[in-house]
């Protein structure tokens, strides 16, 4: 991850970076209706953006104060380079900063293995969200994890 840098901040400060990534990944690639991709939760969430070595935004995710995170998106040319792991590490750090005891998400079924490798467990049965199969996943936070700065 040395050739990447990250930033965690509010929607007001990071919207210009988060929005294009999410629209590219979710709306253009996956067919999620644009009307539901951006919502009112954005303004009340903590956001993370990862930038490449040219300072272009390439990945994003958000964390809601309840401990639910989502809208995790990595641009196609940057997948399978550890950026998703970095996003999760940063979300974990932010969650502990907020004194949260667990994280939850509705993971796309195709990404279930990624989340399991990162300490999440599956809860319940698959569900449909925006025409894509998802599964609820949960992770109990451990204070000893993600200590890298």
Order of alpha helices (4+ residues) and beta strands (2+ residues): beta-alpha-alpha-beta-beta-beta-alpha-beta-alpha-beta-beta
